[in-house]
Amino acid sequence: MGAGETRSLIVAAADRLFYERGYEATSFADIAEDVGLSRGNFYYHFRTKDEILEAVIGRRMDNTRALLERWEQDADAPVERILRFIDILIANRSRIMEHGCPVGTLCAELAKLDHAAQNDAAELFTLFRDWLARQFSGLGRAADADALALHLLMRSQGVATLATAFRDETFIRREVADMEAWLLAQCPAAAPRSN
């Protein structure tokens, strides 16, 4: 296996472990063991945990951009694209109930630690915020597109947090249905989703 491939495996393992255990609770040894590397080989690729965190945030940024691009390609109408965002709570409900939102949990932990990378992690939310605002603008709500985007982000984060606390799938489904109804009320000219 080449150095690039090994590095990618390390970053993928760190990404998962940071999500499942938290950044602070995950050690070099945990990541090395997960990938099956000796510590010496591990240090060849990353010298500090902050270097790994930077790579994990970069990976998440790339994955988020790819997800948003896929939603753009898969759905013609802005309302359908926003519904894809809302439905991510259903698609990822098991993991959210177990570990929370991967973006929200990382941002909250880094903020508590007053970590230098907290602003970099918050850029993940900015990707969603800007993308959602563009969709609301496309629905004729340019004047308050950013406020609507922030409202939807806030609501999805609240649902993810309470879903983790209560581990209640019925709650998630009910809140997703409420968010979908809210969306259609904000944009009455938008055609409802066809199933």
N, C-alpha and C positions, 0 to 999 in steps of 0.2 A: 504494500500500500504506500502511495506517495505521500509526501509531506502535506500537500494541499488537502488530500483526502482525509488524512489523520486530523488535521486542523479542523476540518468541517465536522468530523465526528465529535471532536472535543466540544466545539461550539454547540452542536445539537444536543449533546448530553448535558452541558451546562445550562442551556436554555430550559430543558425539561426539569432539571433539578432545581434551578432557581425558582421556577414556577411552582413545583410541588413542595419544596422544602423552604424556599426563601433564599435570597442572596446571602444573607449573613450566616445562615445555618448550613450552607453548603461549602465544604472545604475542597481544596485542591485534591486531597486524597479521595474524597467522594467522587469527584469527576474522573480522576485517573482510574479508579477502580471500575467505574461504570463503563469506561471506554476500553479497559483492559490494558492500560499502559503503565510502565514503571514511572516513578516520579521523575527520574532523570530524563526519560523520553518526553514526559509531559512538559517539563521546563524548557525543553528545546523549542516548543511551540508557543508557550506563554510563560512569562516570568512573574506576572502578578495577577491577582484575582481581578483587579480593575481592568487589565487588558482583556480578560475573558468577558467581563461585563460589557465592555465597549463592543466586542465582537458579537455578543448576544443581542445587544440593542440594535446593532447594524443588521443582524439576521432578521430580527423582528420587523425592522423598518422595511427591508426588502420583501419579506413575506406579506406585510400589510399592503405595500404598494401593488404587489401581484394580485392580492385578493380584490382590492378596489378596481384594478384594471379588468379583472375577470367579471366583476359585477357590471362594469360599464359595457363590456362586450356581450354579456348574457341577457341584459335587459335594456330595451330601447327607451322606455319611459322613466323619468326621474322617480316617480312614485314607486315603481317596481324596484328600482335600485335601493331606495331607502328601506323598502320592505325587506330586502336582502340583509341589510344591516340589522334591522330589528330581529329578524329570524335567526340571527347567529346565536341568540340566547337559547333558542330551542335546539339548534344543531349541536351546540356545545354544552348542553345542560348538565350532563353527567360530570364533566370536568369542572364546570363552574360550581356545581354543588359541592364538589370535593375540594377545590383549590381556589375558587374565585376567578375573577377576570384576570388573564395574564398581564394585561396592560395596567389595570388598576392596582393589582397587588404589588407589582414591581414599583410603580410610581409612589405608592403609599410607603413602601418599605424604604426606598431611597430617600424620601422626604424625611422620614423619622430619623434616619441615620445622618441627615444633612450631608448626603454624599454628593460629591462633585458631579456625578453623572445624572443627577435627578432631572436637570433640564433636558438632557439628551433623551431620557426615557419619556419625558412629557411630550416630546415631539411625536411619539406614537399617537397620542390623543390628538395632536395638531393635524396629523394626516387625516384622521377620521373627521375632525371638525371642519377642515377646509373642504373635504370631499362632500360631506353632508350639506354644507352651505352652498356649494355649487349645485347640488341636486335641488335644494329648496329654491334657489334662484331660477333654475330651469322650470320650476312649477309656478313661476310668477310671484315669488315672495322675496325678491332681491332686497327690499328695504329691511326685512327682519330675518334674512337667511341665516346670519351668524347666530342670532339669539335662538332661533328654532333648532339649529344644529347643536348648540350647547345644551338646550333643554333635553333633546333626545339623548345626547351623551350622558347627561346627568341621570336621566331616568334609567337608562340601560345599566349604568354603574350601580344605581340604587338597587335595581333588581338583582344584579349579580351579587352584591354584598349580602342582601337578605337571603338569597338562594343558598349562599354558602352557610349562613348562620342557621337557617331552618331546614335546609335540604328538602325542600318542598317543590316537587315538579309541578304540582297543580298551581301553585302560586306563580311560577315562571310562565306557564301557559296562559293564565288569566292576565298577567301583566303584559305579556306580548300582545294578546288580543286587544287590550286597552290601548297600547301604544299604536297598534295598527289603526284602531278607530280614531285616535287622536290625530294621526297623520292625515287620514282622509277628511277629517273635520277642518284641518288647516288648509287643505287644498281641495275644496269641494269640486273643482272642475276636473280633477284627476279621476280617471276611470278606475273603478275598483278592480282588484286583482282577479284574474280568471284562473280557476283551478282545473 
